[in-house]
Amino acid sequence: MHPFFKNTFYLILLFICIFILSSCEDEKEIKRSFNGLILNELNCDTGSEWIEIKNKSSDELNIGGVYFIYKNSQNVTQLIYTIPEQTILASKSYLVIDKTKNTFNENISVSLDSSFCISLISPYNDTIDIFNRDKDVGKDIVYPYNGSYSRIPDGASWWEATRSATKGTENLNEDLRTFNGLILNEICAKSNAEWLEIFNFSNEVIDAGGVKISYINDQDKAMVYCVIPENTLLNPDAYLVLDKIDGSLSGSFPMNQKLIVSLLSPKDSIIDSFDRDVAIGVNIPHYKDGSYARISVEDNVWENTLTTTKGSANIITEPVDMSSHNGIWMWKSHFESASVSTFQMLKDYGIGNIIVSQSIMTEDANRQKIDQIRALGMKVHLWFLCFSNGNDWINPIILDEQTGKHVYNQSHFDEVIQKAVQYVQYGNIDGIHLDYIRYPGNAHQNNYSSEGNNVTGENAVTEFCRQISVAVKAVNPNIKMSAAIMAETTSNAYHYGQNTRKMSKYIEIFMPMVYRYNYKKTTSWIFTTSGWFANEVKAAMDADPTIQSEVWTGLQTYSGDNNVVSLPASDLETDCRYAIKSPAGTPSGATGIVLFRYGLINYFDFSSIYY
């Protein structure tokens, strides 16, 4: 071979070798390092899945071409996403691929009900990092709502199911929920059937898991009545009821003492609170079949409502003012010492009738006070002792010395009647109330019908009722005639001369003194006794349509004449309710209650007993 061609051949061969070596060197320089690139957090909520990677290193990384692989429990693999070329991830920075941003394969749905893996693969098909849910967190472990699988601490080797996702930011193993929009909405404190309602008035789903119900008692001791189970999700405008009956709520809410119920976060911060004494009034119970209900979700405004709306929107049902059916007996000394504001207080508690000793009418100041009381919408009834002077009994039958026969004690009748007429003529009273309109128990011993004039103890009582009714109604037909009668039902006429059916022609409101503590009776006796008198009145009205009478049950407000201690409001309320209807809701027939007496009462809303 010619030397020239030989040298040329070797030169070409040399260039080829240099080119090959150079190409190999270039290829070696292009292969990038992904040290510090990790899977850091992922959320697998269907339809909004996302994966967060982090560059832990101190240098920026070119992560173009890196891709994600999903492998399900059947070892089927799918490509999730490939990062575009020349994507630079700065040191300590995060990158999120997100189905809602179209950077996560829309055909992949990660199932948390079975095992799965997410792998981070280099452009050279090397595994950079891998997340195996069953190994890294635990088999079937699911993070809470709005949570995620996260490296804790951020970037560490340990994974946890965390409460609050931190998409694109540093992982924190903290509960970041704010519970904005979660409120107490209704509380029923009925004994042994307590429940409360929570409402989400926000536009977002709220995870209420771990939220606590706290009650503070009279000793300022806080007690946790409930911890809401994990992953309890409350949709927008949704209600959650916690109920003692189904065991989701413990404890009780006594209505006769301090009542503060709070909604606490898992960290014990107050989300919402209901202070009954502030929102409704001190020791004011809710109605028997009602609740304390919020009337404004944005303001902490509550009402005492007649009916519950458990698990639905609150409907505030106001009670009808029943104070016109409720009365109270009041001595003269109490009347004179009470201010007009005291009578307003009685009216506010549902007591609209004052039965006060007729002796108040002798003083101008008292008559002026009557006008002020009536201006409140209350009625005043003058209380007369008919056959008693306060110390001794006065027999309504006397012996006529001239004829030798027994006759009605007309002089005494006239004395009482004239005084009643005089007071009615003043024009500012509403009723005449007859007390001691009876014998002390010996009416049956005053039967003189054999003398031919039909004078008996029973007829004497009825005749007095007739005479005083006719006399006062001649002055004012609107005057209400009422009478306090004994509570011994079928024995009343025999012992006391009180025949309810006969008296009904002249008495419009019967007030049987159903004093169970003196009689040592039960609450059911109040119901049956009230019902007996109501049936007597009904029978009289059925027989004579001109009769328009009703029964208001007289009740003691204290523990009996041998134990003059005011009843707790709850006990008095129970007695009042039994006067009107049974616990099953059966009406007794009585249409009102009268309380004996002022000065010995623990008040509640007496209008509520009708609901």
C-alpha positions as CSV (number, residue, x, y, z in Angstrom):
1,M,0.0,0.0,0.0
2,H,1.2,3.4,-0.8
3,P,2.5,5.2,2.3
4,F,0.1,8.1,1.7
5,F,-3.0,6.0,1.7
6,K,-1.7,4.0,4.7
7,N,-1.2,7.1,6.7
8,T,-4.6,8.5,5.7
9,F,-6.3,5.2,6.8
10,Y,-4.7,5.4,10.3
11,L,-5.7,9.1,10.5
12,I,-9.3,8.4,9.7
13,L,-9.3,5.5,12.2
14,L,-7.9,7.8,14.9
15,F,-10.7,10.4,14.3
16,I,-13.3,7.7,14.5
17,C,-11.9,6.5,17.9
18,I,-11.8,10.0,19.2
19,F,-15.4,10.6,18.1
20,I,-16.6,7.5,19.8
21,L,-14.7,8.2,23.0
22,S,-16.0,11.8,23.0
23,S,-19.6,10.6,22.5
24,C,-19.2,8.2,25.5
25,E,-17.8,11.0,27.6
26,D,-20.8,13.3,26.7
27,E,-23.2,10.6,27.6
28,K,-21.6,10.1,30.9
29,E,-21.9,13.8,31.7
30,I,-25.6,14.0,30.8
31,K,-26.8,11.3,33.3
32,R,-28.1,13.2,36.2
33,S,-28.1,12.6,40.0
34,F,-31.4,12.6,41.9
35,N,-29.9,12.4,45.4
36,G,-32.2,14.1,47.8
37,L,-35.3,13.8,45.7
38,I,-38.1,12.0,47.6
39,L,-41.8,11.2,47.7
40,N,-42.9,13.4,50.6
41,E,-46.7,13.4,50.9
42,L,-49.7,12.0,49.0
43,N,-53.4,12.3,49.1
44,C,-55.6,9.6,47.5
45,D,-59.0,11.2,47.7
46,T,-60.9,9.9,44.6
47,G,-61.0,12.5,41.9
48,S,-58.5,14.9,43.5
49,E,-55.4,12.7,44.1
50,W,-52.1,14.4,44.4
51,I,-48.4,13.5,45.1
52,E,-45.8,15.8,46.6
53,I,-42.1,15.4,46.0
54,K,-39.3,17.3,47.7
55,N,-35.8,18.2,46.9
56,K,-34.0,17.6,50.3
57,S,-30.6,18.4,48.8
58,S,-28.7,21.7,49.0
59,D,-28.6,21.9,45.2
60,E,-31.2,22.5,42.6
61,L,-32.2,19.4,40.6
62,N,-33.2,19.0,37.0
63,I,-36.0,16.5,37.4
64,G,-37.2,16.5,33.8
65,G,-38.1,13.0,32.7
66,V,-38.7,11.7,36.2
67,Y,-42.0,9.7,36.3
68,F,-44.4,8.2,38.7
69,I,-45.7,4.6,38.7
70,Y,-48.8,3.3,40.5
71,K,-49.0,-0.4,41.4
72,N,-52.3,-1.9,42.8
73,S,-52.9,-4.9,44.9
74,Q,-52.9,-7.1,41.8
75,N,-49.4,-5.9,40.8
76,V,-50.9,-4.0,37.8
77,T,-48.8,-1.0,37.1
78,Q,-49.8,2.3,35.5
79,L,-48.0,5.4,34.6
80,I,-49.2,8.3,36.7
81,Y,-47.2,11.2,35.2
82,T,-43.9,12.1,33.6
83,I,-42.3,15.4,34.6
84,P,-41.6,17.7,31.6
85,E,-37.9,18.1,30.4
86,Q,-35.8,20.8,31.9
87,T,-38.0,21.1,35.1
88,I,-35.8,22.5,37.8
89,L,-36.6,21.9,41.5
90,A,-34.9,24.3,43.8
91,S,-33.2,23.2,47.0
92,K,-35.6,22.4,49.8
93,S,-38.5,23.0,47.4
94,Y,-41.7,21.0,46.7
95,L,-43.5,19.9,43.5
96,V,-47.0,18.6,43.5
97,I,-48.6,16.6,40.7
98,D,-52.3,17.0,41.0
99,K,-55.3,15.4,39.2
100,T,-57.2,18.6,39.5
101,K,-54.4,20.3,37.6
102,N,-54.3,17.6,34.9
103,T,-50.9,16.3,36.0
104,F,-52.2,13.0,37.4
105,N,-53.5,10.2,35.1
106,E,-57.2,10.6,35.2
107,N,-57.7,6.9,34.6
108,I,-56.0,6.0,37.9
109,S,-58.0,5.9,41.1
110,V,-56.1,4.9,44.2
111,S,-58.0,2.6,46.4
112,L,-57.3,2.9,50.1
113,D,-59.1,-0.3,50.8
114,S,-56.3,-2.5,49.5
115,S,-52.5,-2.4,49.3
116,F,-50.8,-0.1,46.7
117,C,-47.4,1.4,45.9
118,I,-46.3,4.7,44.4
119,S,-42.8,4.7,42.8
120,L,-40.6,7.6,41.8
121,I,-38.5,6.5,38.8
122,S,-35.6,8.3,37.1
123,P,-35.4,8.9,33.3
124,Y,-32.9,6.0,33.4
125,N,-35.5,3.7,34.9
126,D,-33.8,3.6,38.3
127,T,-36.1,3.7,41.4
128,I,-35.5,7.0,43.2
129,D,-38.1,6.4,46.0
130,I,-41.1,4.3,46.7
131,F,-44.1,4.5,49.0
132,N,-45.7,1.2,50.0
133,R,-48.8,2.0,52.1
134,D,-49.0,-1.3,53.9
135,K,-45.3,-1.3,54.9
136,D,-44.7,2.4,55.4
137,V,-47.9,3.2,57.3
138,G,-49.7,0.0,58.0
139,K,-52.2,-2.4,56.4
140,D,-55.6,-0.7,55.8
141,I,-54.5,2.4,57.6
142,V,-56.5,5.3,56.2
143,Y,-55.8,9.0,56.9
144,P,-58.6,11.2,58.3
145,Y,-60.7,13.5,56.1
146,N,-58.5,16.3,54.7
147,G,-55.5,14.4,55.8
148,S,-52.7,12.6,53.9
149,Y,-49.8,10.1,54.1
150,S,-46.8,12.2,55.1
151,R,-43.2,11.9,56.0
152,I,-43.0,13.0,59.7
153,P,-41.0,15.1,60.3
154,D,-40.9,16.7,56.9
155,G,-38.5,14.8,54.6
156,A,-37.7,12.1,57.2
157,S,-37.8,8.3,56.6
158,W,-40.9,7.7,58.7
159,W,-44.4,7.9,57.2
160,E,-47.7,8.6,59.1
161,A,-51.4,9.0,58.4
162,T,-51.7,12.7,59.4
163,R,-54.8,14.6,60.3
164,S,-54.2,17.7,58.2
165,A,-52.6,17.7,54.7
166,T,-49.9,20.3,54.0
167,K,-49.9,20.2,50.2
168,G,-46.9,21.9,48.8
169,T,-45.6,23.0,52.2
170,E,-43.7,21.5,55.1
171,N,-45.3,18.5,56.6
172,L,-46.7,19.0,60.2
173,N,-48.1,16.3,62.4
174,E,-50.7,18.6,63.8
175,D,-54.4,19.1,63.7
176,L,-54.9,22.2,61.6
177,R,-58.7,22.1,61.5
178,T,-60.4,25.3,62.4
179,F,-64.0,24.1,62.6
180,N,-65.3,27.3,61.2
181,G,-69.1,27.0,60.8
182,L,-69.5,24.2,63.4
183,I,-72.0,25.3,66.1
184,L,-74.3,24.0,68.8
185,N,-77.8,24.4,67.4
186,E,-80.3,22.8,69.8
187,I,-80.2,21.3,73.3
188,C,-82.9,19.2,74.9
189,A,-82.3,18.7,78.7
190,K,-85.2,16.5,79.4
191,S,-84.2,14.1,82.2
192,N,-82.8,10.8,80.9
193,A,-83.6,11.7,77.4
194,E,-81.0,14.5,76.8
195,W,-79.7,15.2,73.4
196,L,-78.0,18.0,71.5
197,E,-77.7,19.0,67.9
198,I,-74.6,20.3,66.1
199,F,-74.9,22.1,62.8
200,N,-72.5,22.8,60.0
201,F,-73.5,26.1,58.4
202,S,-70.3,26.5,56.4
203,N,-69.9,25.7,52.7
204,E,-67.3,22.9,53.4
205,V,-67.4,19.4,54.7
206,I,-66.2,19.4,58.3
207,D,-64.5,16.5,59.9
208,A,-65.9,16.6,63.5
209,G,-63.9,13.6,64.7
210,G,-62.4,14.2,68.1
211,V,-64.6,17.2,68.9
212,K,-65.8,17.1,72.5
213,I,-69.0,18.0,74.3
214,S,-68.3,19.6,77.6
215,Y,-70.7,20.5,80.5
216,I,-69.9,22.9,83.3
217,N,-71.9,22.4,86.5
218,D,-72.7,24.6,89.5
219,Q,-69.3,23.9,91.0
220,D,-67.6,25.1,87.8
221,K,-66.5,21.6,87.2
222,A,-66.1,20.7,83.5
223,M,-67.1,17.2,82.4
224,V,-66.8,15.7,78.9
225,Y,-70.0,14.1,77.9
226,C,-69.0,12.9,74.5
227,V,-66.0,12.7,72.1
228,I,-67.2,12.5,68.5
229,P,-65.9,9.4,66.7
230,E,-63.0,9.8,64.2
231,N,-63.9,10.5,60.6
232,T,-67.3,11.8,61.5
233,L,-68.0,14.0,58.4
234,L,-70.6,16.7,58.5
235,N,-71.7,18.0,55.1
236,P,-72.6,21.6,54.5
237,D,-76.0,22.5,56.1
238,A,-76.0,19.1,57.8
239,Y,-77.0,18.2,61.4
240,L,-75.4,15.8,63.9
241,V,-77.5,14.7,66.8
242,L,-75.8,13.2,69.9
243,D,-78.4,11.4,72.0
244,K,-78.3,9.8,75.5
245,I,-80.9,7.3,74.4
246,D,-78.6,5.8,71.7
247,G,-75.5,6.1,73.9
248,S,-73.8,8.8,71.8
249,L,-74.1,11.3,74.7
250,S,-73.6,10.7,78.4
251,G,-74.4,12.8,81.5
252,S,-77.3,15.1,82.2
253,F,-78.2,18.8,81.9
254,P,-80.0,19.9,85.1
255,M,-82.1,22.9,84.3
256,N,-82.4,24.1,87.9
257,Q,-78.7,25.1,88.1
258,K,-75.9,26.5,86.0
259,L,-76.0,25.0,82.5
260,I,-73.1,25.7,80.2
261,V,-72.5,23.4,77.3
262,S,-69.4,23.8,75.1
263,L,-68.2,22.4,71.8
264,L,-64.4,21.8,72.2
265,S,-61.8,21.1,69.6
266,P,-59.5,18.1,70.1
267,K,-57.0,20.6,71.5
268,D,-59.7,21.8,74.0
269,S,-60.2,25.2,72.4
270,I,-63.8,26.5,72.5
271,I,-65.5,26.2,69.1
272,D,-68.9,27.3,70.4
273,S,-70.7,27.5,73.7
274,F,-74.2,27.8,75.1
275,D,-74.7,29.5,78.5
276,R,-78.3,29.0,79.4
277,D,-78.3,31.6,82.2
278,V,-77.1,34.2,79.8
279,A,-78.9,33.1,76.7
280,I,-82.3,32.3,78.2
281,G,-82.3,33.3,81.9
282,V,-81.1,32.1,85.2
283,N,-82.3,28.5,85.9
284,I,-85.1,28.9,83.4
285,P,-86.1,25.4,82.1
286,H,-87.3,24.8,78.6
287,Y,-90.8,23.6,78.0
288,K,-91.6,20.0,78.8
289,D,-91.7,18.9,75.1
290,G,-89.4,21.7,73.9
291,S,-85.8,22.6,73.8
292,Y,-83.3,25.5,73.9
293,A,-82.9,26.3,70.2
294,R,-80.7,28.7,68.3
295,I,-82.6,31.2,66.2
296,S,-79.6,32.7,64.4
297,V,-76.6,30.6,63.2
298,E,-74.4,33.6,62.9
299,D,-75.3,35.2,66.2
300,N,-75.4,33.4,69.5
301,V,-79.2,34.1,70.0
302,W,-81.3,31.3,71.6
303,E,-84.9,30.9,72.5
304,N,-86.9,28.6,74.7
305,T,-89.2,26.8,72.2
306,L,-92.3,24.7,72.7
307,T,-91.4,21.9,70.2
308,T,-88.1,20.3,69.3
309,T,-86.8,20.0,65.7
310,K,-84.3,17.3,66.3
311,G,-82.0,16.9,63.3
312,S,-83.7,19.6,61.2
313,A,-83.9,23.3,60.9
314,N,-85.1,25.0,64.1
315,I,-88.6,26.4,64.1
316,I,-89.3,28.6,67.1
317,T,-92.8,28.1,68.4
318,E,-93.8,30.7,71.0
319,P,-96.3,29.7,73.7
320,V,-99.6,31.4,73.9
321,D,-99.8,33.6,76.9
322,M,-101.8,31.5,79.4
323,S,-101.3,33.8,82.4
324,S,-105.1,34.6,82.3
325,H,-105.7,31.0,83.4
326,N,-103.2,31.1,86.3
327,G,-103.6,32.8,89.7
328,I,-102.0,33.3,93.0
329,W,-103.4,33.9,96.5
330,M,-101.8,36.9,98.2
331,W,-102.2,38.2,101.7
332,K,-102.7,42.0,102.3
333,S,-99.3,42.4,103.8
334,H,-97.7,40.9,100.7
335,F,-99.8,43.0,98.4
336,E,-98.8,46.2,100.2
337,S,-95.1,45.4,100.2
338,A,-94.9,44.3,96.6
339,S,-93.9,46.9,94.0
340,V,-95.5,47.1,90.6
341,S,-92.4,45.5,89.1
342,T,-93.1,42.5,91.4
343,F,-96.5,42.1,89.7
344,Q,-94.8,42.4,86.3
345,M,-92.5,39.6,87.3
346,L,-95.5,37.5,88.2
347,K,-97.1,38.3,84.8
348,D,-93.8,37.4,83.1
349,Y,-93.9,34.0,84.9
350,G,-97.4,33.3,83.5
351,I,-99.5,34.4,86.5
352,G,-102.2,36.8,85.5
353,N,-104.7,36.7,88.4
354,I,-104.1,38.2,91.8
355,I,-106.5,36.9,94.5
356,V,-105.9,39.3,97.4
357,S,-107.7,40.0,100.7
358,Q,-110.7,42.4,100.3
359,S,-109.3,44.4,103.2
360,I,-106.9,46.2,100.9
361,M,-109.8,48.2,99.5
362,T,-110.0,50.4,102.7
363,E,-106.9,52.3,101.6
364,D,-106.6,54.7,98.6
365,A,-103.0,53.7,97.9
366,N,-104.0,50.0,97.5
367,R,-106.8,50.9,95.1
368,Q,-104.4,53.0,93.1
369,K,-102.0,50.0,93.0
370,I,-104.8,47.9,91.6
371,D,-105.1,50.2,88.7
372,Q,-101.4,49.9,88.0
373,I,-101.6,46.1,88.2
374,R,-104.5,45.9,85.8
375,A,-102.6,48.2,83.4
376,L,-100.1,45.3,83.2
377,G,-102.9,43.1,81.7
378,M,-103.5,41.3,85.1
379,K,-106.8,40.8,86.9
380,V,-107.5,41.4,90.5
381,H,-110.0,39.3,92.5
382,L,-111.0,40.3,96.1
383,W,-110.7,37.5,98.5
384,F,-113.7,37.2,101.0
385,L,-113.9,34.9,104.0
386,C,-117.5,34.0,103.9
387,F,-118.3,31.9,106.9
388,S,-115.3,32.7,109.1
389,N,-114.1,35.8,110.8
390,G,-110.5,34.6,110.7
391,N,-110.8,33.0,114.1
392,D,-114.2,31.4,114.5
393,W,-116.7,29.8,112.1
394,I,-119.9,31.6,111.3
395,N,-122.9,29.3,110.7
396,P,-124.9,30.3,107.6
397,I,-128.0,28.9,109.4
398,I,-129.4,30.3,112.6
399,L,-132.5,29.7,114.7
400,D,-135.3,32.2,114.3
401,E,-136.4,32.9,117.8
402,Q,-139.8,34.1,116.7
403,T,-140.8,31.1,114.6
404,G,-138.6,28.5,116.3
405,K,-137.4,27.4,113.0
406,H,-134.0,27.5,111.4
407,V,-133.3,30.1,108.6
408,Y,-130.4,31.4,106.6
409,N,-128.2,33.8,108.5
410,Q,-129.3,36.7,106.3
411,S,-127.8,39.4,108.4
412,H,-124.4,37.9,107.9
413,F,-125.1,37.2,104.2
414,D,-126.0,40.9,103.8
415,E,-122.9,42.1,105.6
416,V,-120.6,40.3,103.2
417,I,-122.6,41.0,100.1
418,Q,-122.9,44.7,100.8
419,K,-119.1,45.0,101.2
420,A,-118.6,43.1,97.9
421,V,-121.1,45.3,96.1
422,Q,-119.4,48.4,97.5
423,Y,-116.0,47.3,96.2
424,V,-117.4,46.3,92.8
425,Q,-118.8,49.8,92.5
426,Y,-115.3,51.2,92.6
427,G,-115.0,49.9,89.1
428,N,-111.5,48.6,89.2
429,I,-111.7,44.9,90.2
430,D,-112.3,41.9,88.1
431,G,-113.6,39.2,90.4
432,I,-115.0,38.2,93.8
433,H,-113.4,35.2,95.3
434,L,-115.3,33.2,98.0
435,D,-113.2,31.4,100.6
436,Y,-114.5,29.5,103.6
437,I,-117.7,29.1,101.6
438,R,-118.4,26.0,103.6
439,Y,-118.9,24.3,106.9
440,P,-115.9,23.1,108.9
441,G,-117.0,19.5,108.3
442,N,-120.4,19.2,109.9
443,A,-122.7,20.4,107.1
444,H,-124.7,17.1,107.4
445,Q,-125.5,18.0,111.0
446,N,-127.3,21.2,109.8
447,N,-130.2,19.6,108.0
448,Y,-133.5,21.2,109.0
449,S,-135.6,20.1,106.0
450,S,-138.0,18.4,108.3
451,E,-139.1,21.9,109.5
452,G,-140.6,22.4,106.1
453,N,-138.5,25.2,104.7
454,N,-135.7,23.0,103.0
455,V,-133.0,24.7,105.0
456,T,-129.9,22.5,104.9
457,G,-126.1,23.1,105.2
458,E,-125.7,22.3,101.5
459,N,-128.6,24.7,100.5
460,A,-127.2,27.5,102.7
461,V,-123.9,27.4,100.9
462,T,-125.6,27.4,97.5
463,E,-128.0,30.2,98.5
464,F,-125.2,32.5,99.6
465,C,-123.5,31.9,96.3
466,R,-126.7,32.8,94.5
467,Q,-127.3,36.0,96.5
468,I,-123.8,37.4,96.2
469,S,-123.5,36.6,92.5
470,V,-126.8,38.3,91.7
471,A,-125.9,41.3,93.7
472,V,-122.4,42.0,92.3
473,K,-123.4,41.2,88.7
474,A,-126.2,43.7,89.0
475,V,-123.5,46.3,89.4
476,N,-121.0,44.7,86.9
477,P,-122.1,41.7,84.8
478,N,-118.4,41.0,83.9
479,I,-117.3,40.3,87.5
480,K,-116.0,36.7,87.7
481,M,-117.3,34.7,90.7
482,S,-114.8,32.2,92.0
483,A,-114.8,29.9,95.0
484,A,-112.1,27.9,96.9
485,I,-113.6,24.5,97.7
486,M,-112.4,21.4,99.5
487,A,-110.8,18.6,97.5
488,E,-112.7,15.7,99.0
489,T,-114.9,15.2,95.9
490,T,-117.8,13.0,96.7
491,S,-117.7,14.0,100.4
492,N,-117.7,17.7,99.8
493,A,-121.5,18.2,99.9
494,Y,-121.9,15.9,103.0
495,H,-119.2,17.4,105.1
496,Y,-118.8,20.9,103.8
497,G,-122.1,21.7,102.1
498,Q,-120.3,22.3,98.8
499,N,-122.3,20.8,95.9
500,T,-120.4,21.6,92.8
501,R,-123.2,21.0,90.4
502,K,-125.6,23.3,92.3
503,M,-123.0,26.0,92.9
504,S,-122.1,26.0,89.1
505,K,-125.1,28.2,88.5
506,Y,-123.4,31.0,90.4
507,I,-119.7,30.2,90.5
508,E,-117.7,30.6,87.3
509,I,-114.4,29.4,88.5
510,F,-114.1,26.5,91.0
511,M,-110.7,26.3,92.8
512,P,-110.5,23.0,94.6
513,M,-107.7,23.1,97.1
514,V,-105.9,20.0,95.9
515,Y,-103.2,20.3,98.6
516,R,-101.4,17.0,98.2
517,Y,-98.8,17.7,100.8
518,N,-101.4,18.2,103.5
519,Y,-103.4,15.2,102.3
520,K,-100.2,13.2,101.9
521,K,-101.1,12.2,98.4
522,T,-99.3,11.5,95.1
523,T,-99.1,13.6,91.9
524,S,-101.6,11.3,90.3
525,W,-104.1,12.3,92.9
526,I,-103.8,15.9,91.7
527,F,-104.8,14.7,88.2
528,T,-107.7,12.5,89.3
529,T,-109.1,15.1,91.7
530,S,-108.9,17.9,89.2
531,G,-110.6,15.6,86.7
532,W,-113.4,14.8,89.2
533,F,-114.3,18.5,89.6
534,A,-114.0,19.1,85.9
535,N,-116.5,16.3,85.2
536,E,-118.9,17.7,87.8
537,V,-118.8,21.1,86.1
538,K,-119.2,19.5,82.7
539,A,-122.3,17.6,83.9
540,A,-123.8,20.8,85.2
541,M,-123.2,22.6,81.9
542,D,-124.6,19.7,80.0
543,A,-127.8,19.9,82.1
544,D,-128.0,23.7,81.8
545,P,-126.4,25.3,78.8
546,T,-126.6,28.7,80.5
547,I,-123.9,27.6,82.9
548,Q,-120.3,28.5,81.9
549,S,-118.0,27.3,84.6
550,E,-114.5,26.0,84.8
551,V,-112.0,24.5,87.2
552,W,-108.6,26.0,88.2
553,T,-106.8,23.6,90.5
554,G,-105.5,25.1,93.7
555,L,-102.0,23.9,94.6
556,Q,-99.6,24.2,97.5
557,T,-96.3,25.8,96.7
558,Y,-94.7,24.4,99.9
559,S,-94.2,21.0,101.6
560,G,-97.3,21.2,103.8
561,D,-98.6,23.0,106.8
562,N,-96.3,21.0,109.1
563,N,-93.2,21.8,106.9
564,V,-93.5,25.3,105.5
565,V,-90.6,25.1,103.0
566,S,-90.9,26.2,99.4
567,L,-91.0,23.4,96.9
568,P,-88.3,23.2,94.3
569,A,-89.4,24.7,91.0
570,S,-89.2,21.3,89.4
571,D,-91.5,19.7,91.9
572,L,-94.0,22.6,91.7
573,E,-94.0,22.3,87.9
574,T,-94.7,18.6,88.1
575,D,-97.7,19.2,90.4
576,C,-99.0,22.0,88.0
577,R,-98.7,19.7,85.0
578,Y,-100.6,16.9,86.7
579,A,-103.4,19.4,87.4
580,I,-103.8,20.0,83.7
581,K,-102.9,16.7,82.1
582,S,-101.4,13.3,82.7
583,P,-97.8,12.5,81.6
584,A,-99.4,10.7,78.7
585,G,-101.1,13.9,77.6
586,T,-104.7,13.1,78.8
587,P,-106.4,16.3,79.8
588,S,-107.8,16.4,83.4
589,G,-110.4,19.0,82.3
590,A,-109.1,21.7,84.6
591,T,-108.3,24.9,82.6
592,G,-106.1,26.7,85.1
593,I,-104.1,26.6,88.3
594,V,-104.0,28.8,91.5
595,L,-101.0,28.9,93.8
596,F,-101.1,29.1,97.5
597,R,-99.2,31.1,98.2
598,Y,-97.2,34.2,97.4
599,G,-94.0,34.4,99.4
600,L,-93.4,30.6,99.2
601,I,-92.8,30.1,95.5
602,N,-89.8,29.0,93.4
603,Y,-91.0,30.4,90.0
604,F,-90.9,28.9,86.5
605,D,-92.9,29.8,83.4
606,F,-96.3,28.7,84.5
607,S,-97.7,29.1,81.0
608,S,-95.5,26.2,79.9
609,I,-97.6,23.7,81.8
610,Y,-100.2,23.8,79.1
611,Y,-97.7,22.7,76.4
